[in-house]
Amino acid sequence: MTLKELFAPFGLEAPPLPVRGLTLDSRRVEEGYVFVAVPGVPLPHRKPLDGHDFIEEALRRGAIAVVGERPLALPVPYLRVEDGRKALAALSARFHGHPERALPLLGVTGSKGKSTTSALLHHLLERGGIPSALLSTVGLRLGEEERAPIGHFTTPEAPEVYGFLREALDRGLKAAVLEVSSHALALKRVEGLSYRVGVFVSFYPDDHLDLHGTPEAYFRAKALLVERSGLAVLNARLPHLEAFKARPHLLFGEGGEVRGEGLKETPEGLRFRLETPWGGGEAFLPLLGAYNLENALAASAAALAFGVGLGAVLEGLSSFKGVRGRMEVVQRAPFRVVIDFAHTGKSLEEALKTLRKTTKGRLLLVVGAAGERDPNRRRDIGRVAARFADKTFFTEEDHRTEPLEAILEALARSAREEGGVFELVPDRKEAIFRAIREARPGDTVLLAGKGHESTLERGPLALPWDERKVALEALGADQDALEGDP
């Protein structure tokens, strides 16, 4: 596509130069790119960056045009818009040929359970004979092909979203499942997309208030997905449910049309009877945690509504291998080691309660709290760790530009108030080694907070990180130490 064609709908005459890409990150600009300058996101803990301050860098890197919100005179074509983020989405859709118009989309949002529900829904579509794409926190899939996630966000920026949908369509896939965060909705990363089916899994009002400000604003951001969906699949326990009743919808959970009855938790997973408007049957989901029942019901309801048969859904539930970094069991015996993404007080409490049910010995925890995020999380994580773990190793978790010592002290202060047993181990690898070294037969070691993530952010650096690899290394070292004992 040429710059002339790209800018035509916006009324700006531009030369017919070939456009190679679009970005809002000046560091990613290459020769032939269009740079879109957007104001940064104001957060309580830091001054926001402003893309307009990086226009000069973008030009040095080869930008052939700039889009922005200020009156500027530049040596390249400049498109001034009222809303840079909205323009970025519109330009991305046009640049990639509007793949969203030909590819049916299924969107999944919620405070917790988005990643598992998205991955399970993709699996159910595939088992139902519908080749599908998946864009989620834990990674990408084009049919059965796996790829690493794009960046550190649940939902990447608009150029990457539309580019991914374009590739999925070009490969002949018949649907795409998108994990959609409240950040993505509020910051217009998915602007212009509508969904054949939109799933609202859960809502916890105290999450992400650093961005949204109030629970009401947080809920409104997530509700945008429902408003853009042909059919809404809704948790029957959602607040403000009456606001959605006028829209086509399907409820799941207690009191809904799609229910799980007679739930039994086993060390291997969940057994229940699935009841739906399309019929019922005995179901097995090989995941730990009763809370995964809601994720299973949400994914099943969406798949059934999209046209997957009940038999394929039941088979798909039983064959699901889980999500990397979500209650992922690294070792089962002689003591259990589990990796989970739980990084808020609420999700950590659910993880610890789940593991307590099948732990004969002690429950050991490795956890931290992220920097440049809502500081209330530290209080909640510290309290939950003290109440539900037998011993906690507080450590780093993406402290970014905040002092790690201050974060650890906040965690310790909350744990101390609850009478918790803990150690402060700033280095995460050392904390994991210590916890595994201390574990005995029958214990469970939970490594919480990082899950699937492939980087560990220390100051301005994003260092390579693989929680599973570190855990396996620690287990190998522990075994060597045991074999070396006289």
C-alpha positions as CSV (number, residue, x, y, z in Angstrom):
1,M,0.0,0.0,0.0
2,T,1.2,3.5,-0.8
3,L,1.1,6.5,1.6
4,K,-1.3,8.2,-0.8
5,E,-3.7,5.3,-0.5
6,L,-3.3,5.0,3.3
7,F,-4.0,8.7,4.0
8,A,-6.8,9.1,1.3
9,P,-9.8,8.5,3.7
10,F,-8.3,11.2,6.0
11,G,-8.3,13.9,3.3
12,L,-4.5,14.4,3.3
13,E,-2.7,14.4,-0.1
14,A,0.5,12.4,0.1
15,P,3.0,11.0,-2.4
16,P,2.7,7.4,-3.6
17,L,5.6,6.1,-1.4
18,P,5.4,2.5,-0.4
19,V,4.5,2.0,3.3
20,R,6.3,-0.9,5.0
21,G,4.6,-0.6,8.4
22,L,3.1,1.5,11.2
23,T,4.1,1.9,14.8
24,L,3.7,4.1,17.9
25,D,7.1,3.1,19.2
26,S,9.9,5.2,17.8
27,R,12.3,2.4,18.6
28,R,10.6,0.1,16.1
29,V,10.5,2.6,13.2
30,E,12.3,1.4,10.0
31,E,12.8,2.9,6.6
32,G,9.4,3.3,5.0
33,Y,7.3,3.3,8.2
34,V,4.6,5.7,9.4
35,F,5.1,6.9,12.9
36,V,1.9,7.6,15.0
37,A,2.6,9.9,17.9
38,V,0.2,9.3,20.8
39,P,0.2,10.8,24.3
40,G,1.3,8.4,27.0
41,V,-1.0,6.9,29.6
42,P,-1.1,8.9,32.9
43,L,-0.5,6.6,35.9
44,P,-0.2,7.6,39.6
45,H,3.4,6.2,39.9
46,R,5.1,7.8,36.9
47,K,5.0,10.7,34.4
48,P,3.7,9.5,31.1
49,L,5.8,9.6,27.9
50,D,4.5,11.4,24.9
51,G,5.0,10.1,21.4
52,H,5.3,13.7,20.0
53,D,8.6,14.0,21.9
54,F,10.0,11.1,19.8
55,I,9.1,12.3,16.3
56,E,12.7,13.5,15.6
57,E,14.0,10.0,16.5
58,A,11.4,8.4,14.2
59,L,12.4,10.6,11.3
60,R,16.1,9.7,11.9
61,R,15.1,6.0,11.7
62,G,13.4,6.5,8.4
63,A,9.8,7.4,9.0
64,I,8.2,8.6,5.7
65,A,5.2,10.2,7.4
66,V,4.0,11.1,10.9
67,V,0.5,11.1,12.5
68,G,-0.1,13.2,15.6
69,E,-2.4,15.4,17.6
70,R,-0.5,18.7,17.7
71,P,-0.1,21.4,15.1
72,L,3.3,20.7,13.6
73,A,5.4,21.6,10.6
74,L,7.5,18.6,9.5
75,P,9.7,17.7,6.5
76,V,7.5,14.7,5.8
77,P,3.7,14.4,5.3
78,Y,2.0,15.0,8.6
79,L,-1.6,14.0,9.4
80,R,-3.1,15.8,12.3
81,V,-5.9,13.9,14.1
82,E,-7.9,14.4,17.3
83,D,-7.2,11.0,18.7
84,G,-3.9,9.3,17.8
85,R,-4.8,5.9,19.2
86,K,-8.1,5.8,17.3
87,A,-6.2,6.9,14.1
88,L,-3.6,4.2,14.7
89,A,-6.3,1.5,14.8
90,A,-8.0,2.8,11.7
91,L,-4.7,3.1,9.7
92,S,-3.7,-0.4,10.8
93,A,-7.0,-1.9,9.6
94,R,-6.7,-0.1,6.3
95,F,-3.0,-1.0,5.9
96,H,-3.8,-4.7,6.4
97,G,-6.8,-4.7,4.2
98,H,-9.5,-5.0,6.9
99,P,-9.1,-8.7,7.7
100,E,-11.7,-8.3,10.5
101,R,-14.4,-8.0,7.8
102,A,-13.8,-11.5,6.6
103,L,-12.6,-13.4,9.7
104,P,-15.1,-14.2,12.4
105,L,-13.8,-13.1,15.8
106,L,-14.5,-14.4,19.3
107,G,-13.3,-12.1,22.1
108,V,-12.7,-13.0,25.7
109,T,-12.4,-10.5,28.5
110,G,-12.5,-10.7,32.3
111,S,-10.5,-9.9,35.4
112,K,-9.3,-13.5,35.8
113,G,-9.5,-16.5,33.6
114,K,-9.1,-14.8,30.2
115,S,-6.0,-16.7,29.1
116,T,-7.3,-20.1,30.1
117,T,-10.7,-19.5,28.6
118,S,-9.2,-18.2,25.4
119,A,-6.8,-21.1,25.0
120,L,-9.5,-23.6,25.8
121,L,-12.0,-22.0,23.4
122,H,-9.4,-22.1,20.6
123,H,-8.8,-25.8,21.4
124,L,-12.5,-26.5,21.3
125,L,-12.9,-24.8,17.9
126,E,-10.0,-26.8,16.5
127,R,-11.4,-30.1,17.9
128,G,-14.7,-29.1,16.3
129,G,-13.2,-28.9,12.9
130,I,-12.9,-25.1,12.8
131,P,-9.2,-24.1,12.0
132,S,-8.6,-21.0,14.2
133,A,-6.1,-18.5,15.4
134,L,-5.4,-17.5,19.0
135,L,-4.0,-14.2,20.2
136,S,-3.4,-14.2,24.0
137,T,-1.1,-13.4,26.9
138,V,0.6,-16.7,26.8
139,G,1.2,-16.9,23.1
140,L,-0.1,-17.1,19.6
141,R,-1.5,-19.9,17.5
142,L,-2.2,-20.1,13.9
143,G,-4.1,-23.4,13.8
144,E,-1.7,-25.7,15.6
145,E,1.4,-23.6,15.0
146,E,2.6,-22.0,18.2
147,R,4.4,-18.6,18.5
148,A,5.7,-16.5,21.4
149,P,3.5,-13.7,22.6
150,I,3.9,-10.2,21.2
151,G,5.5,-8.0,23.8
152,H,4.5,-7.8,27.4
153,F,0.9,-6.9,27.0
154,T,-2.2,-9.2,27.1
155,T,-3.3,-7.6,23.9
156,P,-0.7,-6.0,21.7
157,E,-1.1,-2.6,19.9
158,A,-3.3,-2.2,16.9
159,P,-0.7,-2.7,14.1
160,E,0.2,-6.1,15.6
161,V,-3.4,-7.1,16.2
162,Y,-4.5,-6.3,12.6
163,G,-1.3,-7.8,11.2
164,F,-2.0,-11.1,13.1
165,L,-5.6,-11.2,11.8
166,R,-4.3,-10.6,8.2
167,E,-1.9,-13.6,8.5
168,A,-4.7,-15.8,10.0
169,L,-7.0,-14.9,7.1
170,D,-4.3,-15.4,4.5
171,R,-3.6,-18.9,5.9
172,G,-7.2,-19.9,5.4
173,L,-8.2,-20.0,9.0
174,K,-11.9,-19.7,9.7
175,A,-12.0,-17.9,13.1
176,A,-9.8,-16.1,15.6
177,V,-10.0,-16.0,19.4
178,L,-8.7,-12.8,20.9
179,E,-7.9,-12.4,24.6
180,V,-8.9,-8.7,25.2
181,S,-7.8,-6.8,28.2
182,S,-9.5,-3.7,29.7
183,H,-6.3,-1.9,28.8
184,A,-6.7,-2.9,25.2
185,L,-10.3,-1.7,25.1
186,A,-9.6,1.6,27.0
187,L,-6.5,2.4,24.9
188,K,-8.1,1.5,21.6
189,R,-5.8,-1.3,20.7
190,V,-8.8,-3.3,19.4
191,E,-10.7,-0.3,18.0
192,G,-12.8,-1.2,15.0
193,L,-13.2,-4.8,15.8
194,S,-16.5,-6.5,16.4
195,Y,-17.0,-10.0,17.6
196,R,-19.3,-12.8,16.5
197,V,-19.2,-14.0,20.2
198,G,-17.9,-12.0,23.1
199,V,-17.2,-13.7,26.4
200,F,-17.1,-11.9,29.8
201,V,-15.6,-14.4,32.2
202,S,-15.3,-12.6,35.5
203,F,-15.0,-9.2,37.2
204,Y,-13.1,-8.2,40.3
205,P,-13.7,-4.5,41.0
206,D,-10.4,-3.8,42.8
207,D,-8.2,-4.7,39.8
208,H,-6.3,-2.2,37.5
209,L,-7.5,0.9,39.3
210,D,-4.2,2.5,38.6
211,L,-5.3,2.9,35.0
212,H,-9.1,3.1,35.2
213,G,-9.4,5.0,38.5
214,T,-12.7,3.5,39.7
215,P,-14.4,0.1,39.6
216,E,-17.1,1.7,37.5
217,A,-14.7,2.9,34.8
218,Y,-13.0,-0.5,34.9
219,F,-16.3,-2.3,34.3
220,R,-17.3,0.1,31.5
221,A,-14.0,-0.6,29.7
222,K,-14.7,-4.4,29.8
223,A,-18.3,-3.9,28.8
224,L,-17.2,-2.4,25.5
225,L,-16.4,-6.0,24.3
226,V,-20.0,-7.0,25.1
227,E,-21.4,-3.9,23.2
228,R,-19.4,-4.9,20.2
229,S,-20.5,-8.5,20.1
230,G,-23.3,-10.2,18.2
231,L,-23.8,-12.7,21.0
232,A,-22.5,-12.1,24.6
233,V,-21.6,-15.1,26.7
234,L,-21.8,-13.8,30.3
235,N,-21.0,-15.1,33.7
236,A,-24.3,-15.3,35.6
237,R,-22.5,-13.7,38.7
238,L,-21.4,-10.5,36.9
239,P,-22.5,-7.3,38.4
240,H,-24.7,-4.9,36.4
241,L,-26.0,-7.9,34.4
242,E,-29.2,-6.1,33.8
243,A,-27.4,-3.6,31.5
244,F,-26.7,-6.5,29.1
245,K,-30.1,-8.2,29.2
246,A,-31.4,-6.3,26.1
247,R,-28.6,-7.7,24.0
248,P,-28.5,-11.3,22.6
249,H,-26.8,-13.2,25.4
250,L,-26.1,-16.6,26.9
251,L,-25.5,-17.0,30.7
252,F,-23.1,-19.6,32.1
253,G,-22.7,-20.7,35.7
254,E,-25.2,-21.2,38.5
255,G,-28.6,-20.0,37.2
256,G,-27.4,-19.8,33.6
257,E,-28.2,-21.8,30.5
258,V,-24.8,-23.5,30.5
259,R,-24.0,-25.1,33.9
260,G,-21.6,-27.5,35.5
261,E,-23.3,-29.8,38.0
262,G,-21.9,-32.3,40.6
263,L,-18.4,-30.9,40.5
264,K,-15.7,-33.2,41.9
265,E,-12.1,-32.1,42.3
266,T,-9.4,-34.8,41.9
267,P,-5.6,-34.6,41.8
268,E,-6.0,-35.1,38.0
269,G,-8.6,-32.5,37.3
270,L,-12.3,-31.6,37.5
271,R,-15.2,-33.9,36.8
272,F,-18.7,-32.5,36.3
273,R,-21.9,-32.8,34.2
274,L,-22.2,-30.2,31.5
275,E,-25.7,-29.0,31.0
276,T,-26.5,-26.8,28.0
277,P,-29.3,-25.8,25.6
278,W,-27.6,-28.2,23.1
279,G,-27.8,-31.2,25.5
280,G,-25.7,-32.5,28.3
281,G,-23.0,-35.0,29.2
282,E,-20.3,-36.1,31.6
283,A,-17.2,-33.9,31.4
284,F,-13.6,-34.0,32.5
285,L,-11.2,-31.1,32.5
286,P,-7.6,-32.0,33.4
287,L,-6.9,-28.7,35.2
288,L,-6.5,-28.0,38.9
289,G,-8.7,-25.5,40.7
290,A,-12.5,-25.4,41.1
291,Y,-12.4,-21.9,39.6
292,N,-11.5,-23.5,36.3
293,L,-15.1,-24.7,36.1
294,E,-16.2,-21.2,35.1
295,N,-13.5,-21.0,32.5
296,A,-14.7,-24.4,31.1
297,L,-18.3,-23.3,31.0
298,A,-17.4,-20.0,29.3
299,A,-15.4,-21.7,26.6
300,S,-18.0,-24.4,26.1
301,A,-20.8,-21.9,25.8
302,A,-18.9,-19.8,23.3
303,A,-17.9,-22.9,21.2
304,L,-21.4,-24.3,21.2
305,A,-22.9,-21.0,20.2
306,F,-20.3,-20.7,17.4
307,G,-21.4,-24.1,16.0
308,V,-19.2,-26.7,17.6
309,G,-21.1,-29.9,18.4
310,L,-21.6,-31.1,22.0
311,G,-19.6,-34.3,21.4
312,A,-16.6,-32.3,20.2
313,V,-16.8,-29.9,23.2
314,L,-16.9,-32.8,25.7
315,E,-13.9,-34.5,23.9
316,G,-12.1,-31.2,23.7
317,L,-12.5,-30.5,27.4
318,S,-10.9,-33.9,28.3
319,S,-8.0,-33.5,25.8
320,F,-7.0,-29.9,26.8
321,K,-3.4,-29.8,28.0
322,G,-3.7,-26.6,29.9
323,V,-2.0,-23.3,29.6
324,R,1.7,-22.7,30.2
325,G,2.2,-20.9,33.5
326,R,-1.3,-21.4,34.7
327,M,-1.3,-24.0,37.5
328,E,1.4,-25.8,35.5
329,V,2.7,-28.9,37.4
330,V,6.5,-29.1,36.9
331,Q,7.0,-32.0,39.3
332,R,4.4,-34.2,41.1
333,A,6.6,-36.3,43.5
334,P,8.2,-36.6,45.9
335,F,7.0,-33.0,46.4
336,R,5.0,-31.0,44.0
337,V,6.2,-27.9,42.2
338,V,3.6,-25.7,40.5
339,I,4.0,-22.5,38.4
340,D,1.1,-20.0,38.3
341,F,0.6,-16.5,37.0
342,A,-1.3,-15.4,40.1
343,H,-0.1,-11.8,40.7
344,T,-2.9,-10.3,42.8
345,G,-4.1,-11.0,46.3
346,K,-7.4,-12.6,45.0
347,S,-5.8,-14.8,42.4
348,L,-3.0,-15.9,44.8
349,E,-5.6,-16.8,47.4
350,E,-7.5,-19.0,44.9
351,A,-4.3,-20.7,43.9
352,L,-3.2,-21.4,47.4
353,K,-6.6,-22.7,48.5
354,T,-6.7,-25.0,45.5
355,L,-3.3,-26.5,46.2
356,R,-4.0,-26.8,49.9
357,K,-6.7,-29.3,49.2
358,T,-4.3,-31.8,47.7
359,T,-1.2,-31.0,49.7
360,K,-0.3,-33.5,52.5
361,G,2.7,-31.5,53.8
362,R,3.6,-27.9,53.8
363,L,2.7,-25.2,51.2
364,L,5.7,-23.2,50.3
365,L,5.4,-20.0,48.2
366,V,7.7,-17.9,46.1
367,V,6.1,-14.6,45.1
368,G,6.8,-10.9,44.6
369,A,4.9,-7.8,43.5
370,A,5.4,-5.8,40.4
371,G,6.7,-2.2,40.4
372,E,4.9,0.6,38.7
373,R,1.6,-1.0,39.5
374,D,-1.1,-0.5,42.1
375,P,0.7,-0.5,45.4
376,N,-2.3,-2.0,47.1
377,R,-1.4,-5.3,45.4
378,R,1.6,-5.6,47.7
379,R,-0.5,-5.3,50.8
380,D,-3.0,-7.9,49.5
381,I,-0.3,-10.3,48.4
382,G,1.6,-10.1,51.7
383,R,-1.6,-10.7,53.7
384,V,-2.7,-13.7,51.5
385,A,0.8,-15.2,51.6
386,A,0.8,-15.1,55.4
387,R,-2.7,-16.5,55.8
388,F,-2.5,-19.4,53.3
389,A,1.1,-20.4,52.9
390,D,3.2,-22.2,55.6
391,K,6.3,-20.2,54.5
392,T,6.8,-17.6,51.8
393,F,10.0,-16.5,50.0
394,F,9.3,-12.9,49.0
395,T,11.3,-11.9,45.9
396,E,11.4,-9.8,42.8
397,E,8.7,-9.6,40.2
398,D,9.4,-6.9,37.5
399,H,10.2,-4.1,40.0
400,R,11.0,-1.9,37.0
401,T,12.2,1.5,38.1
402,E,10.9,1.2,41.7
403,P,13.3,0.2,44.4
404,L,13.0,-3.5,45.0
405,E,13.8,-3.1,48.7
406,A,10.8,-0.9,49.2
407,I,8.5,-3.4,47.5
408,L,9.9,-6.3,49.6
409,E,9.5,-4.3,52.7
410,A,5.8,-3.6,51.9
411,L,5.2,-7.3,51.4
412,A,7.0,-8.1,54.6
413,R,5.1,-5.5,56.6
414,S,1.7,-6.9,55.5
415,A,2.8,-10.5,56.2
416,R,4.2,-9.5,59.5
417,E,0.9,-8.1,60.6
418,E,-0.7,-11.4,59.9
419,G,1.9,-13.4,61.7
420,G,3.3,-15.0,58.6
421,V,6.5,-17.0,58.3
422,F,8.7,-15.6,55.5
423,E,12.2,-14.8,54.1
424,L,13.2,-11.9,51.9
425,V,15.3,-13.2,48.9
426,P,15.7,-10.4,46.4
427,D,17.1,-12.6,43.6
428,R,14.2,-14.6,42.1
429,K,16.4,-17.5,41.0
430,E,17.9,-17.8,44.4
431,A,14.4,-17.7,46.0
432,I,13.2,-20.6,43.8
433,F,16.3,-22.6,44.6
434,R,15.8,-22.0,48.4
435,A,12.2,-23.0,48.3
436,I,12.9,-26.2,46.4
437,R,15.8,-27.0,48.6
438,E,13.6,-26.7,51.7
439,A,10.8,-28.9,50.3
440,R,10.2,-32.3,51.6
441,P,8.0,-35.3,50.4
442,G,4.3,-34.3,50.5
443,D,5.0,-30.6,50.3
444,T,3.9,-28.3,47.5
445,V,6.0,-25.4,46.2
446,L,4.1,-22.7,44.3
447,L,6.0,-20.3,42.1
448,A,3.6,-17.4,41.6
449,G,3.5,-14.2,39.7
450,K,5.6,-14.8,36.5
451,G,3.8,-17.8,34.9
452,H,4.5,-17.9,31.2
453,E,6.4,-14.6,31.0
454,S,9.7,-14.6,29.1
455,T,11.3,-11.5,30.7
456,L,12.1,-10.3,34.1
457,E,12.2,-6.5,34.4
458,R,14.9,-5.1,36.6
459,G,15.2,-1.3,36.4
460,P,15.1,-0.4,32.7
461,L,16.2,-3.9,31.6
462,A,14.0,-6.7,30.4
463,L,16.1,-9.8,31.1
464,P,15.4,-13.2,29.5
465,W,13.4,-15.4,32.0
466,D,11.9,-18.9,32.0
467,E,10.3,-19.9,35.3
468,R,10.0,-23.5,34.3
469,K,13.6,-23.7,33.2
470,V,14.8,-22.2,36.5
471,A,12.5,-24.6,38.5
472,L,13.9,-27.6,36.6
473,E,17.4,-26.4,37.2
474,A,16.7,-26.1,40.9
475,L,15.1,-29.5,41.0
476,G,18.2,-31.0,39.3
477,A,20.5,-29.3,41.8
478,D,18.3,-30.5,44.7
479,Q,18.5,-34.1,43.4
480,D,22.2,-33.8,43.0
481,A,22.5,-32.6,46.5
482,L,20.4,-35.5,47.8
483,E,22.4,-38.1,45.9
484,G,25.6,-36.6,47.2
485,D,24.5,-37.0,50.9
486,P,26.4,-39.6,52.8
